[in-house]
Amino acid sequence: MELRLRLPDEVHARLRVAADEDGNSLNSEIVIAIEEYLARRQESAVRAIARRVAQRDAELLHRLSQ
């Protein structure tokens, strides 16, 4: 799949530096950055669900810990 992405010059420059430092192509560095963002987003969503469950079931969880 081909995707054209327009980046602000500053973001492009920062990605280029990161790619050079990591020994990656610019494309690979962008893919890695997107994958890391999606993983963090998913982890954040899971933590939010866990917090809601913990709040909802706080009394039960407390009794189970006794």
PDB file of N, CA, C and O in Angstrom:
ATOM      1  N   MET A   1       0.842  -1.167   0.000  1.00  0.00           N
ATOM      2  CA  MET A   1       0.000   0.000   0.000  1.00  0.00           C
ATOM      3  C   MET A   1       0.892   1.236   0.000  1.00  0.00           C
ATOM      4  O   MET A   1       1.892   1.298   0.714  1.00  0.00           O
ATOM      5  N   GLU A   2       0.526   2.177  -0.781  1.00  0.00           N
ATOM      6  CA  GLU A   2       1.286   3.417  -0.834  1.00  0.00           C
ATOM      7  C   GLU A   2       0.501   4.508  -0.142  1.00  0.00           C
ATOM      8  O   GLU A   2      -0.714   4.621  -0.302  1.00  0.00           O
ATOM      9  N   LEU A   3       1.211   5.308   0.626  1.00  0.00           N
ATOM     10  CA  LEU A   3       0.600   6.412   1.353  1.00  0.00           C
ATOM     11  C   LEU A   3       1.519   7.610   1.229  1.00  0.00           C
ATOM     12  O   LEU A   3       2.721   7.517   1.474  1.00  0.00           O
ATOM     13  N   ARG A   4       0.955   8.701   0.856  1.00  0.00           N
ATOM     14  CA  ARG A   4       1.741   9.936   0.814  1.00  0.00           C
ATOM     15  C   ARG A   4       1.402  10.724   2.064  1.00  0.00           C
ATOM     16  O   ARG A   4       0.234  10.918   2.401  1.00  0.00           O
ATOM     17  N   LEU A   5       2.431  11.167   2.736  1.00  0.00           N
ATOM     18  CA  LEU A   5       2.256  11.852   4.005  1.00  0.00           C
ATOM     19  C   LEU A   5       2.980  13.185   3.950  1.00  0.00           C
ATOM     20  O   LEU A   5       4.170  13.241   3.642  1.00  0.00           O
ATOM     21  N   ARG A   6       2.272  14.239   4.243  1.00  0.00           N
ATOM     22  CA  ARG A   6       2.884  15.570   4.279  1.00  0.00           C
ATOM     23  C   ARG A   6       3.211  15.890   5.729  1.00  0.00           C
ATOM     24  O   ARG A   6       2.332  15.915   6.591  1.00  0.00           O
ATOM     25  N   LEU A   7       4.469  16.129   5.977  1.00  0.00           N
ATOM     26  CA  LEU A   7       4.933  16.437   7.324  1.00  0.00           C
ATOM     27  C   LEU A   7       5.454  17.863   7.379  1.00  0.00           C
ATOM     28  O   LEU A   7       6.035  18.359   6.414  1.00  0.00           O
ATOM     29  N   PRO A   8       5.241  18.518   8.513  1.00  0.00           N
ATOM     30  CA  PRO A   8       5.891  19.824   8.673  1.00  0.00           C
ATOM     31  C   PRO A   8       7.406  19.630   8.602  1.00  0.00           C
ATOM     32  O   PRO A   8       7.922  18.583   8.991  1.00  0.00           O
ATOM     33  N   ASP A   9       8.102  20.627   8.112  1.00  0.00           N
ATOM     34  CA  ASP A   9       9.549  20.525   7.940  1.00  0.00           C
ATOM     35  C   ASP A   9      10.256  20.107   9.221  1.00  0.00           C
ATOM     36  O   ASP A   9      11.170  19.284   9.183  1.00  0.00           O
ATOM     37  N   GLU A  10       9.840  20.671  10.368  1.00  0.00           N
ATOM     38  CA  GLU A  10      10.490  20.359  11.642  1.00  0.00           C
ATOM     39  C   GLU A  10      10.299  18.894  12.020  1.00  0.00           C
ATOM     40  O   GLU A  10      11.234  18.255  12.502  1.00  0.00           O
ATOM     41  N   VAL A  11       9.103  18.356  11.807  1.00  0.00           N
ATOM     42  CA  VAL A  11       8.844  16.944  12.119  1.00  0.00           C
ATOM     43  C   VAL A  11       9.665  16.053  11.193  1.00  0.00           C
ATOM     44  O   VAL A  11      10.240  15.058  11.632  1.00  0.00           O
ATOM     45  N   HIS A  12       9.718  16.408   9.924  1.00  0.00           N
ATOM     46  CA  HIS A  12      10.507  15.639   8.961  1.00  0.00           C
ATOM     47  C   HIS A  12      11.979  15.626   9.378  1.00  0.00           C
ATOM     48  O   HIS A  12      12.632  14.583   9.344  1.00  0.00           O
ATOM     49  N   ALA A  13      12.489  16.783   9.768  1.00  0.00           N
ATOM     50  CA  ALA A  13      13.899  16.869  10.169  1.00  0.00           C
ATOM     51  C   ALA A  13      14.166  16.021  11.411  1.00  0.00           C
ATOM     52  O   ALA A  13      15.183  15.332  11.486  1.00  0.00           O
ATOM     53  N   ARG A  14      13.261  16.068  12.380  1.00  0.00           N
ATOM     54  CA  ARG A  14      13.438  15.271  13.597  1.00  0.00           C
ATOM     55  C   ARG A  14      13.379  13.777  13.296  1.00  0.00           C
ATOM     56  O   ARG A  14      14.149  12.995  13.855  1.00  0.00           O
ATOM     57  N   LEU A  15      12.469  13.386  12.418  1.00  0.00           N
ATOM     58  CA  LEU A  15      12.391  11.981  12.024  1.00  0.00           C
ATOM     59  C   LEU A  15      13.652  11.548  11.289  1.00  0.00           C
ATOM     60  O   LEU A  15      14.146  10.440  11.500  1.00  0.00           O
ATOM     61  N   ARG A  16      14.172  12.410  10.432  1.00  0.00           N
ATOM     62  CA  ARG A  16      15.400  12.100   9.693  1.00  0.00           C
ATOM     63  C   ARG A  16      16.561  11.889  10.658  1.00  0.00           C
ATOM     64  O   ARG A  16      17.331  10.942  10.501  1.00  0.00           O
ATOM     65  N   VAL A  17      16.693  12.757  11.649  1.00  0.00           N
ATOM     66  CA  VAL A  17      17.762  12.618  12.650  1.00  0.00           C
ATOM     67  C   VAL A  17      17.595  11.300  13.404  1.00  0.00           C
ATOM     68  O   VAL A  17      18.562  10.563  13.591  1.00  0.00           O
ATOM     69  N   ALA A  18      16.368  11.005  13.838  1.00  0.00           N
ATOM     70  CA  ALA A  18      16.117   9.761  14.572  1.00  0.00           C
ATOM     71  C   ALA A  18      16.445   8.552  13.704  1.00  0.00           C
ATOM     72  O   ALA A  18      17.050   7.593  14.183  1.00  0.00           O
ATOM     73  N   ALA A  19      16.051   8.588  12.438  1.00  0.00           N
ATOM     74  CA  ALA A  19      16.326   7.479  11.526  1.00  0.00           C
ATOM     75  C   ALA A  19      17.828   7.285  11.348  1.00  0.00           C
ATOM     76  O   ALA A  19      18.323   6.158  11.379  1.00  0.00           O
ATOM     77  N   ASP A  20      18.544   8.381  11.163  1.00  0.00           N
ATOM     78  CA  ASP A  20      19.997   8.293  11.013  1.00  0.00           C
ATOM     79  C   ASP A  20      20.657   7.742  12.273  1.00  0.00           C
ATOM     80  O   ASP A  20      21.558   6.907  12.194  1.00  0.00           O
ATOM     81  N   GLU A  21      20.201   8.214  13.442  1.00  0.00           N
ATOM     82  CA  GLU A  21      20.766   7.727  14.704  1.00  0.00           C
ATOM     83  C   GLU A  21      20.512   6.232  14.898  1.00  0.00           C
ATOM     84  O   GLU A  21      21.364   5.514  15.422  1.00  0.00           O
ATOM     85  N   ASP A  22      19.335   5.768  14.473  1.00  0.00           N
ATOM     86  CA  ASP A  22      18.960   4.365  14.667  1.00  0.00           C
ATOM     87  C   ASP A  22      19.406   3.463  13.519  1.00  0.00           C
ATOM     88  O   ASP A  22      19.260   2.243  13.589  1.00  0.00           O
ATOM     89  N   GLY A  23      19.948   4.067  12.465  1.00  0.00           N
ATOM     90  CA  GLY A  23      20.367   3.282  11.312  1.00  0.00           C
ATOM     91  C   GLY A  23      19.199   2.760  10.486  1.00  0.00           C
ATOM     92  O   GLY A  23      19.303   1.722   9.834  1.00  0.00           O
ATOM     93  N   ASN A  24      18.094   3.484  10.520  1.00  0.00           N
ATOM     94  CA  ASN A  24      16.897   3.088   9.775  1.00  0.00           C
ATOM     95  C   ASN A  24      16.661   4.017   8.600  1.00  0.00           C
ATOM     96  O   ASN A  24      17.184   5.130   8.552  1.00  0.00           O
ATOM     97  N   SER A  25      15.869   3.543   7.656  1.00  0.00           N
ATOM     98  CA  SER A  25      15.398   4.437   6.604  1.00  0.00           C
ATOM     99  C   SER A  25      14.347   5.355   7.213  1.00  0.00           C
ATOM    100  O   SER A  25      13.804   5.065   8.278  1.00  0.00           O
ATOM    101  N   LEU A  26      14.068   6.444   6.547  1.00  0.00           N
ATOM    102  CA  LEU A  26      13.040   7.358   7.020  1.00  0.00           C
ATOM    103  C   LEU A  26      11.696   6.638   7.090  1.00  0.00           C
ATOM    104  O   LEU A  26      10.956   6.803   8.059  1.00  0.00           O
ATOM    105  N   ASN A  27      11.381   5.854   6.085  1.00  0.00           N
ATOM    106  CA  ASN A  27      10.127   5.106   6.075  1.00  0.00           C
ATOM    107  C   ASN A  27      10.033   4.167   7.275  1.00  0.00           C
ATOM    108  O   ASN A  27       9.003   4.117   7.947  1.00  0.00           O
ATOM    109  N   SER A  28      11.103   3.424   7.545  1.00  0.00           N
ATOM    110  CA  SER A  28      11.100   2.502   8.686  1.00  0.00           C
ATOM    111  C   SER A  28      10.913   3.251   9.997  1.00  0.00           C
ATOM    112  O   SER A  28      10.197   2.792  10.887  1.00  0.00           O
ATOM    113  N   GLU A  29      11.554   4.394  10.110  1.00  0.00           N
ATOM    114  CA  GLU A  29      11.434   5.183  11.338  1.00  0.00           C
ATOM    115  C   GLU A  29      10.004   5.669  11.539  1.00  0.00           C
ATOM    116  O   GLU A  29       9.512   5.696  12.667  1.00  0.00           O
ATOM    117  N   ILE A  30       9.337   6.051  10.461  1.00  0.00           N
ATOM    118  CA  ILE A  30       7.939   6.485  10.551  1.00  0.00           C
ATOM    119  C   ILE A  30       7.050   5.318  10.961  1.00  0.00           C
ATOM    120  O   ILE A  30       6.168   5.481  11.804  1.00  0.00           O
ATOM    121  N   VAL A  31       7.272   4.139  10.373  1.00  0.00           N
ATOM    122  CA  VAL A  31       6.483   2.956  10.733  1.00  0.00           C
ATOM    123  C   VAL A  31       6.685   2.614  12.207  1.00  0.00           C
ATOM    124  O   VAL A  31       5.720   2.330  12.916  1.00  0.00           O
ATOM    125  N   ILE A  32       7.927   2.641  12.670  1.00  0.00           N
ATOM    126  CA  ILE A  32       8.223   2.354  14.083  1.00  0.00           C
ATOM    127  C   ILE A  32       7.510   3.358  14.983  1.00  0.00           C
ATOM    128  O   ILE A  32       6.900   2.976  15.982  1.00  0.00           O
ATOM    129  N   ALA A  33       7.585   4.634  14.635  1.00  0.00           N
ATOM    130  CA  ALA A  33       6.949   5.676  15.448  1.00  0.00           C
ATOM    131  C   ALA A  33       5.439   5.469  15.517  1.00  0.00           C
ATOM    132  O   ALA A  33       4.843   5.622  16.583  1.00  0.00           O
ATOM    133  N   ILE A  34       4.825   5.129  14.412  1.00  0.00           N
ATOM    134  CA  ILE A  34       3.379   4.894  14.388  1.00  0.00           C
ATOM    135  C   ILE A  34       3.029   3.660  15.204  1.00  0.00           C
ATOM    136  O   ILE A  34       2.060   3.678  15.962  1.00  0.00           O
ATOM    137  N   GLU A  35       3.804   2.583  15.060  1.00  0.00           N
ATOM    138  CA  GLU A  35       3.545   1.366  15.839  1.00  0.00           C
ATOM    139  C   GLU A  35       3.660   1.635  17.333  1.00  0.00           C
ATOM    140  O   GLU A  35       2.839   1.152  18.113  1.00  0.00           O
ATOM    141  N   GLU A  36       4.678   2.405  17.743  1.00  0.00           N
ATOM    142  CA  GLU A  36       4.847   2.731  19.157  1.00  0.00           C
ATOM    143  C   GLU A  36       3.686   3.582  19.663  1.00  0.00           C
ATOM    144  O   GLU A  36       3.207   3.378  20.778  1.00  0.00           O
ATOM    145  N   TYR A  37       3.235   4.530  18.850  1.00  0.00           N
ATOM    146  CA  TYR A  37       2.092   5.362  19.224  1.00  0.00           C
ATOM    147  C   TYR A  37       0.842   4.501  19.416  1.00  0.00           C
ATOM    148  O   TYR A  37       0.119   4.664  20.399  1.00  0.00           O
ATOM    149  N   LEU A  38       0.591   3.591  18.484  1.00  0.00           N
ATOM    150  CA  LEU A  38      -0.597   2.742  18.578  1.00  0.00           C
ATOM    151  C   LEU A  38      -0.522   1.820  19.794  1.00  0.00           C
ATOM    152  O   LEU A  38      -1.540   1.571  20.440  1.00  0.00           O
ATOM    153  N   ALA A  39       0.656   1.318  20.109  1.00  0.00           N
ATOM    154  CA  ALA A  39       0.813   0.467  21.294  1.00  0.00           C
ATOM    155  C   ALA A  39       0.534   1.262  22.558  1.00  0.00           C
ATOM    156  O   ALA A  39      -0.165   0.779  23.449  1.00  0.00           O
ATOM    157  N   ARG A  40       1.076   2.486  22.652  1.00  0.00           N
ATOM    158  CA  ARG A  40       0.820   3.329  23.829  1.00  0.00           C
ATOM    159  C   ARG A  40      -0.656   3.664  23.948  1.00  0.00           C
ATOM    160  O   ARG A  40      -1.206   3.687  25.049  1.00  0.00           O
ATOM    161  N   ARG A  41      -1.293   3.921  22.826  1.00  0.00           N
ATOM    162  CA  ARG A  41      -2.723   4.248  22.835  1.00  0.00           C
ATOM    163  C   ARG A  41      -3.538   3.063  23.329  1.00  0.00           C
ATOM    164  O   ARG A  41      -4.466   3.235  24.119  1.00  0.00           O
ATOM    165  N   GLN A  42      -3.202   1.869  22.874  1.00  0.00           N
ATOM    166  CA  GLN A  42      -3.910   0.671  23.310  1.00  0.00           C
ATOM    167  C   GLN A  42      -3.683   0.427  24.803  1.00  0.00           C
ATOM    168  O   GLN A  42      -4.625   0.111  25.530  1.00  0.00           O
ATOM    169  N   GLU A  43      -2.436   0.574  25.263  1.00  0.00           N
ATOM    170  CA  GLU A  43      -2.134   0.398  26.687  1.00  0.00           C
ATOM    171  C   GLU A  43      -2.910   1.400  27.531  1.00  0.00           C
ATOM    172  O   GLU A  43      -3.410   1.059  28.603  1.00  0.00           O
ATOM    173  N   SER A  44      -3.009   2.620  27.054  1.00  0.00           N
ATOM    174  CA  SER A  44      -3.744   3.651  27.771  1.00  0.00           C
ATOM    175  C   SER A  44      -5.220   3.285  27.864  1.00  0.00           C
ATOM    176  O   SER A  44      -5.841   3.481  28.908  1.00  0.00           O
ATOM    177  N   ALA A  45      -5.780   2.762  26.796  1.00  0.00           N
ATOM    178  CA  ALA A  45      -7.189   2.363  26.798  1.00  0.00           C
ATOM    179  C   ALA A  45      -7.420   1.219  27.772  1.00  0.00           C
ATOM    180  O   ALA A  45      -8.420   1.212  28.490  1.00  0.00           O
ATOM    181  N   VAL A  46      -6.515   0.256  27.808  1.00  0.00           N
ATOM    182  CA  VAL A  46      -6.639  -0.876  28.725  1.00  0.00           C
ATOM    183  C   VAL A  46      -6.551  -0.387  30.169  1.00  0.00           C
ATOM    184  O   VAL A  46      -7.320  -0.826  31.023  1.00  0.00           O
ATOM    185  N   ARG A  47      -5.611   0.523  30.442  1.00  0.00           N
ATOM    186  CA  ARG A  47      -5.488   1.064  31.806  1.00  0.00           C
ATOM    187  C   ARG A  47      -6.754   1.805  32.213  1.00  0.00           C
ATOM    188  O   ARG A  47      -7.179   1.709  33.364  1.00  0.00           O
ATOM    189  N   ALA A  48      -7.357   2.538  31.294  1.00  0.00           N
ATOM    190  CA  ALA A  48      -8.590   3.273  31.596  1.00  0.00           C
ATOM    191  C   ALA A  48      -9.718   2.302  31.924  1.00  0.00           C
ATOM    192  O   ALA A  48     -10.498   2.548  32.844  1.00  0.00           O
ATOM    193  N   ILE A  49      -9.811   1.210  31.185  1.00  0.00           N
ATOM    194  CA  ILE A  49     -10.832   0.196  31.465  1.00  0.00           C
ATOM    195  C   ILE A  49     -10.579  -0.428  32.836  1.00  0.00           C
ATOM    196  O   ILE A  49     -11.512  -0.617  33.617  1.00  0.00           O
ATOM    197  N   ALA A  50      -9.325  -0.744  33.123  1.00  0.00           N
ATOM    198  CA  ALA A  50      -8.985  -1.347  34.414  1.00  0.00           C
ATOM    199  C   ALA A  50      -9.335  -0.400  35.563  1.00  0.00           C
ATOM    200  O   ALA A  50      -9.836  -0.840  36.597  1.00  0.00           O
ATOM    201  N   ARG A  51      -9.074   0.897  35.386  1.00  0.00           N
ATOM    202  CA  ARG A  51      -9.431   1.872  36.427  1.00  0.00           C
ATOM    203  C   ARG A  51     -10.936   1.903  36.654  1.00  0.00           C
ATOM    204  O   ARG A  51     -11.391   1.944  37.797  1.00  0.00           O
ATOM    205  N   ARG A  52     -11.713   1.883  35.571  1.00  0.00           N
ATOM    206  CA  ARG A  52     -13.173   1.896  35.712  1.00  0.00           C
ATOM    207  C   ARG A  52     -13.660   0.648  36.430  1.00  0.00           C
ATOM    208  O   ARG A  52     -14.537   0.729  37.290  1.00  0.00           O
ATOM    209  N   VAL A  53     -13.100  -0.505  36.084  1.00  0.00           N
ATOM    210  CA  VAL A  53     -13.486  -1.754  36.747  1.00  0.00           C
ATOM    211  C   VAL A  53     -13.104  -1.703  38.218  1.00  0.00           C
ATOM    212  O   VAL A  53     -13.891  -2.096  39.079  1.00  0.00           O
ATOM    213  N   ALA A  54     -11.905  -1.223  38.509  1.00  0.00           N
ATOM    214  CA  ALA A  54     -11.448  -1.136  39.901  1.00  0.00           C
ATOM    215  C   ALA A  54     -12.334  -0.198  40.706  1.00  0.00           C
ATOM    216  O   ALA A  54     -12.657  -0.494  41.857  1.00  0.00           O
ATOM    217  N   GLN A  55     -12.731   0.921  40.125  1.00  0.00           N
ATOM    218  CA  GLN A  55     -13.615   1.847  40.825  1.00  0.00           C
ATOM    219  C   GLN A  55     -14.996   1.232  41.024  1.00  0.00           C
ATOM    220  O   GLN A  55     -15.582   1.327  42.103  1.00  0.00           O
ATOM    221  N   ARG A  56     -15.505   0.603  39.973  1.00  0.00           N
ATOM    222  CA  ARG A  56     -16.836   0.009  40.041  1.00  0.00           C
ATOM    223  C   ARG A  56     -16.884  -1.119  41.064  1.00  0.00           C
ATOM    224  O   ARG A  56     -17.870  -1.269  41.785  1.00  0.00           O
ATOM    225  N   ASP A  57     -15.821  -1.909  41.123  1.00  0.00           N
ATOM    226  CA  ASP A  57     -15.801  -3.096  41.977  1.00  0.00           C
ATOM    227  C   ASP A  57     -14.884  -2.922  43.187  1.00  0.00           C
ATOM    228  O   ASP A  57     -14.364  -3.908  43.710  1.00  0.00           O
ATOM    229  N   ALA A  58     -14.680  -1.689  43.635  1.00  0.00           N
ATOM    230  CA  ALA A  58     -13.744  -1.419  44.723  1.00  0.00           C
ATOM    231  C   ALA A  58     -14.097  -2.198  45.980  1.00  0.00           C
ATOM    232  O   ALA A  58     -13.218  -2.781  46.614  1.00  0.00           O
ATOM    233  N   GLU A  59     -15.369  -2.213  46.347  1.00  0.00           N
ATOM    234  CA  GLU A  59     -15.766  -2.924  47.573  1.00  0.00           C
ATOM    235  C   GLU A  59     -15.492  -4.414  47.449  1.00  0.00           C
ATOM    236  O   GLU A  59     -14.951  -5.021  48.373  1.00  0.00           O
ATOM    237  N   LEU A  60     -15.852  -5.005  46.339  1.00  0.00           N
ATOM    238  CA  LEU A  60     -15.609  -6.436  46.114  1.00  0.00           C
ATOM    239  C   LEU A  60     -14.114  -6.739  46.135  1.00  0.00           C
ATOM    240  O   LEU A  60     -13.683  -7.711  46.755  1.00  0.00           O
ATOM    241  N   LEU A  61     -13.335  -5.917  45.466  1.00  0.00           N
ATOM    242  CA  LEU A  61     -11.881  -6.131  45.447  1.00  0.00           C
ATOM    243  C   LEU A  61     -11.286  -6.018  46.846  1.00  0.00           C
ATOM    244  O   LEU A  61     -10.372  -6.761  47.207  1.00  0.00           O
ATOM    245  N   HIS A  62     -11.817  -5.075  47.633  1.00  0.00           N
ATOM    246  CA  HIS A  62     -11.341  -4.935  49.002  1.00  0.00           C
ATOM    247  C   HIS A  62     -11.653  -6.190  49.812  1.00  0.00           C
ATOM    248  O   HIS A  62     -10.795  -6.696  50.535  1.00  0.00           O
ATOM    249  N   ARG A  63     -12.889  -6.694  49.691  1.00  0.00           N
ATOM    250  CA  ARG A  63     -13.268  -7.900  50.428  1.00  0.00           C
ATOM    251  C   ARG A  63     -12.441  -9.100  49.988  1.00  0.00           C
ATOM    252  O   ARG A  63     -12.072  -9.929  50.819  1.00  0.00           O
ATOM    253  N   LEU A  64     -12.149  -9.205  48.717  1.00  0.00           N
ATOM    254  CA  LEU A  64     -11.348 -10.333  48.222  1.00  0.00           C
ATOM    255  C   LEU A  64      -9.912 -10.273  48.742  1.00  0.00           C
ATOM    256  O   LEU A  64      -9.256 -11.302  48.900  1.00  0.00           O
ATOM    257  N   SER A  65      -9.436  -9.062  49.005  1.00  0.00           N
ATOM    258  CA  SER A  65      -8.056  -8.938  49.484  1.00  0.00           C
ATOM    259  C   SER A  65      -7.922  -9.280  50.966  1.00  0.00           C
ATOM    260  O   SER A  65      -6.807  -9.436  51.464  1.00  0.00           O
ATOM    261  N   GLN A  66      -9.048  -9.398  51.677  1.00  0.00           N
ATOM    262  CA  GLN A  66      -9.024  -9.703  53.120  1.00  0.00           C
ATOM    263  C   GLN A  66      -8.798 -11.176  53.371  1.00  0.00           C
ATOM    264  O   GLN A  66      -8.750 -11.606  54.523  1.00  0.00           O
TER     265      GLN A  66
END
